Amino acid sequence: MRRLLCLILFFAAGSAIDAAHAEGVQPEIVRYAEAPQPLAGELYKPPGPGPFIAVLYNHGSAPGMLNSEAARAIAPLFVRAGWVFFMPYRRGQGLSAKAGPYILDEVSAARRRGGKHEASVQLVRLLARDHLQDQLQALAWLRSQPYVRADRIALAGNSFGGIEAILGAAQAPVCATVAASAASESWDESPELQQLMKDAAGGSAAPLLLFQAANDFSLAPNKALQQLRRAAGQPVEYKVYPPFGTSASAGHSFPYRSVDAWFAEVLDFLARSCGS
């Protein structure tokens, strides 16, 4: 029965990818916070009044509006599956660029001041305080919308956004968490980040799915979080996909450059965790 469900989802996702690309689904630009900083994001909705299950997608560290490419690749597939997809831009990036400095500029400045350790401390401070606050404001806004099922919201994200999804799930009730390539580029250089993520992963009861390509920068974060969750008896799944491209950078881009490779399995996980 499970295999049949996966096959159905696989073929449904394939047709959804073709149809969504053909339809050119466009986002609605919304403001989700005015104070202390004005923050905005990209909202994709299925037709009709809902209420719909929703996914809040946390973007990575790409500067400017580059993260919109990931949203354009992923969001239409969720919309076709009947999900609301919301990608809030956190301070310093994209639609929220004026709300604060760009996170990698702040980390680079810390590295110049005090080397690797100070950069690590600054990164953890920003992710666990400023950027987490932006995400939680976005989640509160999404939960308040009449077309969203407030008790059926999942968190997802890639790279820095995968870290944020794990941090957010430890702070607010969600039906599931999907983290792609979370901390794979930062883990080895930041003991502080390792501890932050372990604490957060252990502090959420929501089912967690971790995934990445085999040639991502590091598999250590996902292996450590999987082991921690299993030891605690908390629901966790971990998927390593075949290498994508020929470099670690290419492997790290897998979550938004090869959506058709993982979407059916992620949709299956979310359907099992969040219902329909």
VEXDREN-2710 file (C-alpha; in Angstrom, 1 decimal):
% VEXDREN-2710
k/r/px/py/pz
1/MET/0.0/0.0/0.0
2/ARG/2.8/2.4/0.9
3/ARG/4.6/1.6/-2.4
4/LEU/1.4/2.3/-4.3
5/LEU/1.0/5.6/-2.5
6/CYS/4.6/6.6/-3.4
7/LEU/4.0/5.7/-7.1
8/ILE/0.8/7.7/-7.2
9/LEU/2.6/10.7/-5.6
10/PHE/5.6/10.3/-8.0
11/PHE/3.5/10.4/-11.1
12/ALA/1.3/13.2/-9.7
13/ALA/4.4/15.2/-8.9
14/GLY/5.7/14.7/-12.4
15/SER/2.6/16.0/-14.0
16/ALA/2.4/18.8/-11.4
17/ILE/5.9/19.9/-12.4
18/ASP/5.1/20.1/-16.1
19/ALA/1.8/21.8/-15.5
20/ALA/3.1/24.3/-13.0
21/HIS/6.0/25.3/-15.2
22/ALA/3.6/25.7/-18.1
23/GLU/1.1/27.8/-16.1
24/GLY/3.8/30.2/-14.9
25/VAL/2.3/30.5/-11.4
26/GLN/3.1/34.0/-10.0
27/PRO/3.4/35.1/-6.4
28/GLU/1.6/37.8/-4.5
29/ILE/3.9/40.2/-2.7
30/VAL/2.7/40.7/0.9
31/ARG/4.0/42.6/3.9
32/TYR/4.0/40.4/7.0
33/ALA/5.5/42.8/9.5
34/GLU/5.9/46.5/9.9
35/ALA/7.8/46.8/13.2
36/PRO/10.4/46.8/14.3
37/GLN/11.4/46.3/10.7
38/PRO/9.3/46.3/7.5
39/LEU/9.4/42.7/6.2
40/ALA/7.8/41.2/3.0
41/GLY/7.5/37.9/1.3
42/GLU/6.2/36.0/-1.7
43/LEU/2.9/34.2/-1.3
44/TYR/1.5/31.5/-3.6
45/LYS/-2.0/30.2/-3.2
46/PRO/-4.3/27.6/-4.8
47/PRO/-7.5/29.0/-6.3
48/GLY/-10.5/29.1/-4.0
49/PRO/-11.1/30.3/-0.4
50/GLY/-9.5/27.3/1.4
51/PRO/-8.6/26.8/4.1
52/PHE/-5.5/25.1/2.8
53/ILE/-2.5/23.4/4.4
54/ALA/0.5/25.6/4.2
55/VAL/4.3/25.5/4.1
56/LEU/6.5/28.3/5.2
57/TYR/9.7/28.1/3.2
58/ASN/12.9/29.6/4.6
59/HIS/15.3/30.8/2.0
60/GLY/19.1/30.4/2.0
61/SER/21.8/33.0/2.1
62/ALA/21.8/34.1/-1.5
63/PRO/22.0/37.9/-1.8
64/GLY/19.3/40.2/-3.3
65/MET/16.3/38.6/-4.9
66/LEU/18.2/35.4/-6.0
67/ASN/16.1/33.3/-3.6
68/SER/13.1/34.0/-5.6
69/GLU/14.5/31.5/-8.2
70/ALA/14.0/28.8/-5.6
71/ALA/10.5/29.9/-4.8
72/ARG/9.6/29.9/-8.5
73/ALA/10.9/26.4/-8.9
74/ILE/9.2/24.9/-5.8
75/ALA/6.1/26.9/-5.0
76/PRO/4.0/26.0/-8.1
77/LEU/4.3/22.4/-7.2
78/PHE/2.9/22.9/-3.8
79/VAL/0.1/25.0/-5.2
80/ARG/-0.8/22.3/-7.7
81/ALA/-0.9/19.9/-4.7
82/GLY/-3.3/22.2/-2.9
83/TRP/-0.9/23.9/-0.5
84/VAL/-0.3/27.5/0.2
85/PHE/3.4/28.3/-0.1
86/PHE/4.9/31.4/1.6
87/MET/8.5/32.5/1.4
88/PRO/9.1/35.4/3.8
89/TYR/12.3/37.4/3.1
90/ARG/14.3/37.8/6.3
91/ARG/16.0/41.1/7.0
92/GLY/18.8/42.2/4.7
93/GLN/17.7/40.1/1.7
94/GLY/15.3/40.4/-1.2
95/LEU/12.0/42.2/-0.4
96/SER/13.2/42.8/3.1
97/ALA/16.7/44.2/2.1
98/LYS/16.0/47.6/3.8
99/ALA/15.2/45.9/7.1
100/GLY/18.8/45.3/8.1
101/PRO/22.3/44.3/7.0
102/TYR/22.8/41.3/4.8
103/ILE/23.7/38.3/7.0
104/LEU/26.9/37.3/5.2
105/ASP/28.2/40.8/5.4
106/GLU/27.7/40.7/9.2
107/VAL/29.5/37.4/9.5
108/SER/32.3/38.5/7.2
109/ALA/32.8/41.6/9.3
110/ALA/32.9/39.5/12.5
111/ARG/35.6/37.3/10.9
112/ARG/37.7/40.3/10.1
113/ARG/37.4/41.5/13.7
114/GLY/38.0/38.2/15.5
115/GLY/38.6/35.3/13.2
116/LYS/36.7/32.1/12.8
117/HIS/35.4/32.0/16.4
118/GLU/33.8/35.5/16.3
119/ALA/32.3/34.7/12.9
120/SER/30.7/31.6/14.4
121/VAL/29.3/33.4/17.4
122/GLN/27.9/36.2/15.2
123/LEU/26.3/33.7/12.8
124/VAL/24.6/31.9/15.7
125/ARG/23.4/35.2/17.2
126/LEU/21.9/36.3/14.0
127/LEU/20.2/33.0/13.1
128/ALA/18.9/32.3/16.7
129/ARG/17.7/35.9/17.4
130/ASP/17.2/38.3/14.5
131/HIS/16.4/35.9/11.7
132/LEU/14.5/33.6/13.9
133/GLN/12.3/36.5/15.0
134/ASP/11.7/37.4/11.4
135/GLN/10.6/33.8/10.7
136/LEU/8.3/33.6/13.7
137/GLN/6.6/36.9/12.7
138/ALA/6.1/35.3/9.3
139/LEU/4.6/32.2/10.8
140/ALA/2.3/34.2/13.0
141/TRP/1.1/36.2/10.0
142/LEU/0.5/33.1/7.9
143/ARG/-1.4/31.4/10.8
144/SER/-3.7/34.4/11.0
145/GLN/-4.8/34.2/7.3
146/PRO/-8.4/32.9/6.8
147/TYR/-7.4/30.8/3.8
148/VAL/-4.8/28.8/5.9
149/ARG/-5.4/25.9/8.3
150/ALA/-3.7/27.3/11.3
151/ASP/-3.1/23.8/12.8
152/ARG/-1.6/22.5/9.5
153/ILE/1.5/24.5/8.8
154/ALA/4.9/23.0/8.0
155/LEU/8.3/24.7/8.0
156/ALA/10.8/24.0/5.3
157/GLY/14.0/25.6/4.0
158/ASN/17.4/25.0/2.5
159/SER/20.9/25.9/3.7
160/PHE/20.6/28.7/6.2
161/GLY/16.8/28.3/5.7
162/GLY/17.1/24.7/6.7
163/ILE/18.7/25.8/9.9
164/GLU/15.9/28.3/10.4
165/ALA/13.2/25.7/9.8
166/ILE/14.7/23.5/12.6
167/LEU/15.0/26.5/14.9
168/GLY/11.5/27.6/14.2
169/ALA/10.0/24.2/14.9
170/ALA/11.5/24.3/18.4
171/GLN/9.7/27.6/19.1
172/ALA/6.3/27.1/17.6
173/PRO/3.9/24.2/17.0
174/VAL/4.0/23.0/13.4
175/CYS/2.9/19.8/11.7
176/ALA/6.3/18.9/10.1
177/THR/9.7/20.3/9.4
178/VAL/11.8/19.8/6.2
179/ALA/15.4/20.9/6.2
180/ALA/17.5/20.6/3.1
181/SER/21.3/20.9/3.3
182/ALA/21.0/22.6/6.6
183/ALA/24.4/23.8/7.9
184/SER/26.4/21.6/5.5
185/GLU/28.8/24.5/4.7
186/SER/29.0/25.9/8.3
187/TRP/28.9/22.9/10.6
188/ASP/32.5/21.9/10.7
189/GLU/33.7/25.5/11.5
190/SER/31.1/26.3/14.2
191/PRO/30.8/24.3/17.4
192/GLU/28.3/27.0/18.5
193/LEU/26.1/26.3/15.6
194/GLN/26.3/22.5/16.2
195/GLN/25.1/22.9/19.7
196/LEU/22.3/25.4/18.7
197/MET/21.0/23.0/16.1
198/LYS/21.2/19.9/18.3
199/ASP/19.3/21.7/21.1
200/ALA/16.6/22.9/18.6
201/ALA/16.3/19.5/16.9
202/GLY/15.8/17.8/20.2
203/GLY/13.3/20.4/21.3
204/SER/10.7/19.9/18.6
205/ALA/8.1/17.1/18.6
206/ALA/7.2/17.7/14.9
207/PRO/8.3/15.0/12.4
208/LEU/11.6/16.0/10.8
209/LEU/12.8/15.2/7.3
210/LEU/16.5/15.9/6.4
211/PHE/17.7/15.6/2.9
212/GLN/20.7/16.6/0.7
213/ALA/22.8/15.4/-2.3
214/ALA/25.7/13.0/-1.6
215/ASN/28.2/15.6/-2.8
216/ASP/27.0/18.4/-0.6
217/PHE/29.7/20.1/1.5
218/SER/29.2/17.9/4.5
219/LEU/26.8/15.0/5.5
220/ALA/27.8/15.4/9.2
221/PRO/25.0/17.8/10.3
222/ASN/22.2/15.5/9.1
223/LYS/23.8/12.4/10.4
224/ALA/24.3/14.0/13.8
225/LEU/20.7/15.3/14.0
226/GLN/19.3/12.0/12.8
227/GLN/21.2/10.1/15.5
228/LEU/20.1/12.6/18.2
229/ARG/16.4/12.4/17.2
230/ARG/16.5/8.6/17.0
231/ALA/18.1/8.3/20.4
232/ALA/15.4/10.4/21.8
233/GLY/12.6/8.5/20.1
234/GLN/11.6/11.5/18.0
235/PRO/10.3/11.1/14.4
236/VAL/13.0/11.7/11.9
237/GLU/13.8/10.7/8.3
238/TYR/17.0/11.3/6.4
239/LYS/17.5/11.0/2.6
240/VAL/20.7/11.3/0.7
241/TYR/20.2/11.7/-3.0
242/PRO/22.8/10.8/-5.7
243/PRO/25.5/13.5/-6.4
244/PHE/24.3/16.5/-8.3
245/GLY/26.8/18.2/-10.5
246/THR/30.5/17.8/-10.0
247/SER/31.3/20.0/-7.0
248/ALA/30.3/20.5/-3.4
249/SER/28.7/23.9/-4.5
250/ALA/26.6/22.1/-7.1
251/GLY/25.6/19.5/-4.5
252/HIS/24.6/22.3/-2.2
253/SER/22.3/23.8/-4.9
254/PHE/20.5/20.5/-5.3
255/PRO/17.4/21.5/-3.2
256/TYR/16.4/24.3/-5.6
257/ARG/18.1/23.2/-8.9
258/SER/16.7/19.6/-9.0
259/VAL/13.3/19.9/-7.5
260/ASP/11.8/17.1/-9.5
261/ALA/14.3/14.7/-7.9
262/TRP/12.9/15.1/-4.4
263/PHE/9.5/16.7/-4.6
264/ALA/7.4/13.5/-4.6
265/GLU/9.1/12.1/-1.5
266/VAL/8.9/15.4/0.4
267/LEU/5.2/15.7/-0.5
268/ASP/4.7/12.1/0.7
269/PHE/6.4/12.9/4.0
270/LEU/4.3/16.1/4.4
271/ALA/1.0/14.3/3.6
272/ARG/1.8/11.6/6.2
273/SER/2.7/14.2/8.8
274/CYS/0.2/17.0/8.1
275/GLY/-2.7/15.2/6.6
276/SER/-4.7/16.6/3.7
END
